[in-house]
Amino acid sequence: MFKSKNPKSRMKKLLKLAFIFLISLLLFNYSSHAQILSLEGLKEEVEVLRDESGMNHIFAKNEHDLFFSQGYLAAKDRLFQFEVWRRRATGTLAEILGPREIERDKGARLFQFRGDKITELSHYHPRGVQIVESFVAGINAYIQEMLNNPENLPIEFKLLDILPGFWTWDVVVSRHQGLLQNVQDELKFSRIVSLIGAEKTKELHYFHPGDPNLNLFSSIPHELLFKDILAPYNAFRDGLNFHPEDIKYGTKNSALAFREELSTSERELQESLEFDKFSIGSNNWIISGKYTESGFPIMANDPHRAHAIPSLRYWVHLNAPGWNVVGGGEPVIPGVSIGHNDFGAWGLTIFQTDNEDLRIYDINPKNPHQYRYKKKWVDLIQIQDTIKVKGQRDEIVTHYYTLHGPVTFIDREMNKAVAVECAWLKPGGAPYLASLRMDQSQTWEEFREACTYNHIPAENMIWADKNGNIGWQATGITPIRNGFSGMVVSLGDGSMDWDGFLPIAERPHLLNPEDGYFATANENVTPKDYPHPNTIGYEWADPFRGDRVREVLSEKRKFTIEEMGYLQNDYLALPARKLIPYLTGLTFENQKLEEAKNQLKNWDFRLEKNSIPAGIYVMWERKLRQKISLETTPKEVKSLVGSIQLSRVLEWVENPEKIFGQEGREKMAEIIEISFDEAISELESRLGTDRSLWQYGQAAYKHSLILHPLSLALAKEWRPILDAGPVPRGGYSFTPAANAYGDNNTSGASFRIIVDTGDWEKTQGINTPGQSGDPSSPFYKNLFPIWANDKYFTVPFAYEKIKKAAVENIIIKPLL
């Protein structure tokens, strides 16, 4: 389809043109230059001002044109991201990537939302149908434009020799990339319990605030638990990788190099998740005007997700009658999920909520398409499907469903079936789309009402407004479980059904706390006297990030917006403050170890890049956790347990008799000494014997390298064009500036926002590496160096301020 004798040369030309364009932007005289576009589907003229950060400020005269323009411009910036999203949502990747993606497509189709359009879209906003249809029409207008002029498609389409496809409303409401919980953990815990029992399982895990029932039913065969009973779910949730054979025009990576680099990339991600499964978390906080320099409340939010090119989030300003909101959201979703309007500001973090259960059924030995429910045989629902596969015949598939949800496994020898009950498959489960209601909230009461429509993901929604109010509302669709915890596999025979859902308004919340501030960071912030404990989960992030934020906010001085930026980028590690005394209290006979230990004595516990003590400490913490996991985890479950959560490790270091009995202190001292020796040996092996080279935050130790989706499939000469980094980084997953646990900053705050409600023009933001996903755009990586140095751009809100900051002006007119 696309032919290029020298794509590398073409890319160099594109980059040269992009550079020239960027320079021209800096010299741009806004007042006399406007690009005119004519689009079919618009009703009235729309003005778009693009500021220096790359954000589009959209000024429309009606709601239809506002969301049409949002869809059009987002697709223009992120077309390849849109196409990947569409194919993952619709289960059509095998159509372009061949047989290796068949299982993913089957899983995506099996778990596809199949509900009524009007019921679904009206949940998110009273005019949800019209808003989503307008947004989709805008996306498709740009796609049609590219199909008419394929030579203008972004480079990814040419490399893969594919064309973008049109969107429909059900792509927007797809749940395929939502933060869903926790059926994979249920199976893992069930396997662990079946091998070592419930009490030992609880000892190794940091379950709280309650005591979960982990008892397994004898009717569930042990052998069944160790089969691949979640295969379709795992397939559609797995990360997508492009391979060298997918590249049609361009210089490919070698098969050997690709395998090695892919293995390294996956290992880096897995190491971070193994040491801290909550490393993909977030921070947010609100401060009363009593404790701010301006006298007005401040809202700060930095959601932490996997880093990617382009980033998950996308800034936009939407202005039309009834709408004036600026902030960030996922580009494929209309509206703004984190930001501010004329009245208040809001942000989010995940409020851990278990809205999935793994159900086990008896199936009829005489009819494998029937399952036992309430003492009757009930027919499985069957849906026929066809999956197109590149290079071979279509795959004909039958999806099965129980009344609880999609069937992921049928074992005819054991006469058992497995299904996943997903609250997120109910109407209203599209991630973040309920933000449309929040975008128009004018008061705390209206915002809290809007929060009651936010089903997935469950979130800590915070609010701050110009009237001086600050508030918190936990959201999320929450099954009521009576008599079982939902932490291990459960029966699907009707004896363990959910007793409905808790109304979101009854989830934890507060308004204007006495302390004058409130912060969340994925830890458990549920009040101890909360009246619905059977709706609160047992798995939460360690409290270190949130505790550090609260430690600073508790100073209750007159905070500035700049200080909130420093706090978002704070690298102080509370675990180090607790652990270091146990190390420095020891004396090492080995002089090398003694000298390395002494470098930690007067350290300030900050994981700054270029810090030698930080480099020593982090390696020791890793080795300590590895050693404690090795010593405490029974060998039969080592591969299932992985690393022990750091809060549990600290508990055992402080009270070693809890895990090692009467000889606990001697045993723990031995573990600390051995782990420190191993840490120093690892640093010498990796960075050399000269301790001055052991800086934390370097390419060989702690850095940020963000890979483009096609990067590993292409030859290395493409990397400087497509990838961002590596750059030095500080912090790790337990500092407010959460930069993942492993050597590569695979997750963290790619997007940040700080709002002083007293002056919208002071709003600070960042989004790495840039607003655009097109490598030829000047906005592709322009924000990466700003982010890498923990800085921000200012977010203009008033028209005149935007006009002064604009580097691009587009007038979009209806096509007559």
Disulfide bonds with the S-S distance in Angstrom:
none
